[in-house]
């Protein structure tokens, strides 16, 4: 199970965190990954100036990287980070 934590803090909220969440939920459902991917809310991941902050599990692949995702990049993020992890 992949756990995707998405910041809902005020800066990320203003940058579209709810759109990112709803898009990811749609993509997960579209790819029938409900049993493989879980979305969780987080409050402040510490990257407030960079966009909607997203963390995947304890991201040992990328040294616990915090991703900056926007409503316009969420599909690429899904394909490049989530789908890739499920096919490793």
C-alpha positions in Angstrom: 0.0 0.0 0.0 1.3 3.4 -1.0 0.4 6.2 1.4 0.2 9.7 -0.2 0.1 12.6 2.4 -1.1 15.9 1.0 -0.8 19.1 2.9 -4.0 21.0 3.7 -2.3 23.9 5.5 -3.3 27.4 4.5 -0.5 28.0 1.9 -1.1 24.7 0.2 -4.9 25.1 0.4 -4.6 28.4 -1.4 -2.4 26.7 -4.1 -5.0 24.0 -4.8 -4.6 21.1 -2.4 -8.2 20.1 -2.6 -8.0 20.0 -6.4 -4.9 17.9 -6.1 -6.7 15.5 -3.7 -9.8 15.2 -5.9 -7.8 14.6 -9.0 -5.7 11.9 -7.3 -8.9 10.3 -6.0 -10.3 10.2 -9.5 -7.1 8.8 -11.0 -6.9 6.1 -8.3 -10.5 5.1 -9.0 -9.9 5.2 -12.8 -7.0 2.9 -12.5 -8.7 0.7 -9.9 -6.0 1.3 -7.3 -8.2 1.8 -4.3 -6.5 -1.2 -2.6 -3.0 0.0 -3.5 -3.0 3.7 -2.8 -4.2 5.6 0.2 -4.6 9.4 0.4 -4.1 11.1 3.8 -4.4 14.7 4.8 -1.4 16.4 6.4 -0.8 19.7 8.0 2.3 21.5 7.0 5.1 19.4 5.5 7.4 22.4 5.7 7.6 23.5 2.1 4.9 26.2 2.1 6.4 28.4 -0.6 6.8 25.7 -3.2 3.2 24.6 -3.9 1.0 21.8 -2.6 3.4 19.7 -0.6 3.0 16.0 -1.0 4.9 13.1 0.6 4.8 9.5 -0.4 5.2 6.9 2.5 8.6 7.2 4.1 10.1 7.9 0.7 13.3 6.0 1.0 13.6 5.9 -2.8 14.2 9.7 -2.8 15.4 10.4 0.8 12.0 11.4 2.1 11.5 14.0 -0.6 8.6 16.4 -0.4 7.1 16.9 -3.8 5.6 20.2 -5.0 2.4 19.3 -6.9 -0.1 21.7 -8.5 -3.4 21.2 -10.1 -1.7 21.4 -13.5 1.1 18.8 -12.6 -0.9 16.3 -10.6 -1.5 13.9 -13.5 2.3 13.8 -14.3 3.0 13.3 -10.6 0.6 10.4 -10.5 2.1 8.7 -13.5 5.7 9.4 -12.7 5.7 8.7 -8.9 2.7 6.6 -8.0 2.3 4.3 -11.0 6.1 3.9 -11.2 6.2 2.7 -7.5 3.4 0.2 -8.2 5.4 -1.3 -11.1 8.7 -1.7 -9.3 
